[in-house]
Amino acid sequence: MNNRLVTFLPAGVKVEVEPGTDLLTAAGKANIEIKAPCGGDGTCGKCAVRIKSGNVKARRDSHLATRIAEKGFNLACQTLVQDEDLVVEIPKTSSMSKHQVLGENASVGAGVSDALSNYLLHVWQLKELLLEQQKSPLNGYPLNPLCRRVRLTLPVANLQDNRDDLNRLTMALKKEIKCTDIHVPLSIIQKLGEILRVDQFKVTVLLSEVSGKVEIIAVEPGHGHQPLYGIAVDIGTTTVVAYLLDLEKGRVIDTAGTHNRQARFGDDVISRIVYAVEEPDGLKTVHQSIIGTINTLIMDLLVKQRHIKETDIRVMMTAGNTTMAHLFLGINPKFIRLEPYIPTANFYPVVKAQELGLRVNPDALVFSYASVASYVGGDIVSGTLFTGMGNEDAPISLLIDIGTNGEMVLGAGDWLVTCSCSAGPAFEGSGILFGMRAMHGAIERMQIDPQTYEVAYTTINNGKAIGICGSGLIDCLAKLKSTGIIDRAGKFQTSLPTERMRIGETGPEFVLVWREDTDINRDIVICEADVKNLLRAKGAVFAGIRTLLNVVGFELESIENIYVAGGFGNYLNIPDAIAIGLLPDIPVEKYKYVGNTSAKGACMALLSQEAWQEANNLAGKLTYIELSVGNLFMDEFISSLFIPHTDLTLFPNVGL
Amino acid sequence: MNNRLVTFLPAGVKVEVEPGTDLLTAAGKANIEIKAPCGGDGTCGKCAVRIKSGNVKARRDSHLATRIAEKGFNLACQTLVQDEDLVVEIPKTSSMSKHQVLGENASVGAGVSDALSNYLLHVWQLKELLLEQQKSPLNGYPLNPLCRRVRLTLPVANLQDNRDDLNRLTMALKKEIKCTDIHVPLSIIQKLGEILRVDQFKVTVLLSEVSGKVEIIAVEPGHGHQPLYGIAVDIGTTTVVAYLLDLEKGRVIDTAGTHNRQARFGDDVISRIVYAVEEPDGLKTVHQSIIGTINTLIMDLLVKQRHIKETDIRVMMTAGNTTMAHLFLGINPKFIRLEPYIPTANFYPVVKAQELGLRVNPDALVFSYASVASYVGGDIVSGTLFTGMGNEDAPISLLIDIGTNGEMVLGAGDWLVTCSCSAGPAFEGSGILFGMRAMHGAIERMQIDPQTYEVAYTTINNGKAIGICGSGLIDCLAKLKSTGIIDRAGKFQTSLPTERMRIGETGPEFVLVWREDTDINRDIVICEADVKNLLRAKGAVFAGIRTLLNVVGFELESIENIYVAGGFGNYLNIPDAIAIGLLPDIPVEKYKYVGNTSAKGACMALLSQEAWQEANNLAGKLTYIELSVGNLFMDEFISSLFIPHTDLTLFPNVGL
């Protein structure tokens, strides 16, 4: 093969690819993440790059490609490497990592730049997560981790007691921990003879005990203090966060987060499924992509905590939505997206780390949170566990997790109903002209002066603005409405006396930040299509809540607690979210920010067998309501496409 | 590396090796088996080869090497490749395969010569095994194979019944076969979604059900007639035999046998353990060697039965001694040979074929017969199952399996005692000047004229004699004694009036076959050292029998049946074996040849869950008697070193 060298600026990362390869794929191969919410279909326009040298060819002509080309850019997904080496510049707006942050740390080599830049990016966010999680990772459950240490002194073998080593071990273990069903993997049996004899038949067994079944994770010589660590991972469609846990002390040591590398196959689960199902070796590629993402986090954590070795990690717990769980385990996700939306599995087998290629102890056990249905996954079960909604004495509560999808659980103790509404990823910035994730430079709070229409805003990290994230979009929508810039249906009042209101390429738009105040050298605007997308997203969530209530015959007023979970839960302005009709109009004090409950529940399950058992109980107990059956949801949805709603009696406290 | 080319004649097989490699290792690399009972220590002299061209160097000088060199030979294990390419001739006497047999089949290429020549070698023996085994492979147990087919019609998924695929499958299965504990491996879950939908949720499940635990082996679309085959393997230290079974019809289809390729690491289990423990990567090498041997057999079987594919083999069962079981599973065998002789495991985990690299369906389950102790293995448990000695109404019986070791089981129904006596491999030809295994050209029957001392003999396949195998050696010893050539202590009467009696290199020897009647161009003789070795071997077996009887307080007369098992069981002359004091002097009609009971029991267990459960019961029930504890065995052994014994009242019917 006559491969060509592609150099990506500004990082300077080089990669060899075959002629005919598109630049999005080439970047993926170089572990550089370019935005591609449409999954490389050439329809979203987010992957614009600039060819600095070398010739390229377009995959096909399109209106969008032409418009982008007029500005001197090419769509990475539509641009093919030809017979020359290339130098390609990735503008900040197209990159998922902010290389200038990395620039502050001159000692970091290009090889790890991506992982580290992601890490640095998230530092501010992760610190908060870490502090919060360190407070009480067990959340009331007893410390009884999924891997524990049992010290045994076996009778020394002799001619009178010549039982085989395995029998000697399992008999002693049964006596010590009163269990009947012990599984010792072949890899451990293979070395057992030597291990028993290093310290005169004194050994330490590391094991996992779930519902009376014992799985041996390691047998090590002597009664030393074998390290006992675990990693809990929240596998989000967008962001993956890992916690390093000291299983013995029951505490969180550190955390690391990064983008899910699968993002290059599309922003939402549907694009990922399509890629996995339709591309050659697609499933393998998408599977390895999440394994690689998690391995990067493990590497990050172990670089920071140098006293802990890969082999010291004995157990892992993951929580993610159903598609993420399938892809993590390499299970074909095809039927998740086809009616009647059936996942291959809701309860997942416990596997060994080496089966998946995870960079921890090869014999480590990997647990996956059970799902409920195709669009209510282990992350929601994990969140339900965290809130205690399934506890006997729990009051009627609602858990809302707004991420790429909007999932919710309603219930109290014995009864729990759940659904997922296709809110779409608008609140994660997708489908919004200047939408972005909650990263450095994202607008997260906003005020609009009702007289002058001037905009005041704050950004994450106080960086120069480069876009607007979920919490900023909710603020923005509320303020556009309250200042009369848009009406209840989301239509722009184009006659306002401000130059911020203008007609852009796609129709009416409102300038939020002028070019000179941005870090992207363009005006940041919100347009009518953006507003429509946001209305659909918020409408879907509210319609979901109403449908669940309807199914069980309760009113909004019955709800005692609303738990707001998910990535932006901590930064959400509740009154604004009520004002736009995203959340129900009940007293603000009933709302509780619960943050990343998926990650928190994963930590709990790793630290407590009781929590893990309850998690599995919950997965069985949650009753899934399929919103596409019947007209209930669709009627509610249509009524929710206004600000705040067609039925204003539902929002008595929202001033119009 | 500057490798040298070594060409082995007569097969013409070439191999590249580094200078400094010994020729035994080089031959091993070329998959050519040279005899090396001493394991390459340079002490047995069986690996003599002739250097046709190229220079070599001796590892070290020794008396033996010098003697061999005088005859124009070099010891392969002591001869090192230097800086030239070599051509090396392997004489028939050193080869484990008979290339002249192969010569009859001119179309066979050199690449498969070894496997095929082994196969051809065994054809005569295997045919008998096959016919015998085809008669009644179940031996009274019900046909209920370890892999069976369950056809399910699952409810078709829809929006009202949106259970996940895995749940849908396991619920239907539980209903169909009334079980609770079902394990579906990840590899099957990964593809399950597609499989259920190929034929509208009609599937066929192949599964194994043991003690209420169900392991799914395959899920295939539709209600077709999925092939259902299994392979049972007897892993002997010397010979490995595989049976291809039709699990559905409960019958043996075909069989194949070959030498255990581990033979190049030594003839007996001790040499194999030493190699595994002391050589770099020794365990891996020895492990892969047996896997390779079995894969050759599988290939042989599938070449002969072209309608059966690798993937059609769903389950395997192996039976072998404890060391073989350890090496087969890659378990460190180190402590088997060190006092107090503890195996790492007696009960072995069920593993997937792909974990071991066996060339059958990767998801096939591989079962291993449980052992009893370091020197009483699964082959004996298998034999005990076959004889029915553990059945409720069984009379007092004795099972004797004389192979490389001599193992025996004594008992009736509830009580079964067992021991292993280090008989040594004399009856397999090792340690005997012209000893050989039961192969083409081996003397298997013998008469000596008491007047003329002329020898009449028959050989296997009626080939020209090249050596003498176990049954021939027993005949020989009996006749040497009955004709007065040796006395009760095994000492030669050197003054006999025949030129067959002479003083050879090692002392007195008796010529059995004159050079011109052999196929090796040398006189075939038996010497005093040979006789001593045979006396030790037969003495150990008889002493073992006496010790077992002593332990349980019974006399020889109490024994109702003696089952004679093992490779040479079918060809053994019982009266001669009694005459030399190998077997007890009880009526010949109480003796029953049972052949290769290890292989037969393996077939039974594969075809019947009930048989497999009973095999595991037996392994737990067999009480192991360690002969090295106390003086009982040693006293008996010393008394048994005469022909037939010091206590002649034990052999009332043996004429002296």
Interface residues (C-beta under 8 A of the other chain):
Chain A: A157 N158 L159 Q160 N162 R163 D164 D165 L166 N167 H183 V184 P185 L186 I189 Q190 K191 L192 G193 E194 R197 L329 G330 I331 N332 K334 F335 E339 P340 Y341 I342 P343 T344 A345 N346 F347 Y348 P349 V351 E355 S371 A373 S374 Y624 E626 S628 V629
Chain B: A157 N158 L159 Q160 N162 R163 D164 D165 L166 N167 H183 V184 P185 L186 I189 Q190 K191 L192 G193 E194 R197 L329 G330 I331 N332 K334 F335 E339 P340 Y341 I342 P343 T344 A345 N346 F347 Y348 P349 V351 E355 S371 A373 S374 Y624 E626 S628 V629
